[in-house]
């Protein structure tokens, strides 16, 4: 699947970073399954789609 063809409720990583920071998440180093990710205080991985759910956008 073409990564550019995927739809994300959060259109840019810059916007995703701002949302994640407001939720207390830290950007992970590298990628998880080829996509950006964040970690919560417990070290659990939060994907961009899950981030949208937590922010109430999905």
Helices and strands as residue ranges (DSSP letters): G 3-5, H 13-22, E 26-27, E 37-39, E 45-47, H 48-54
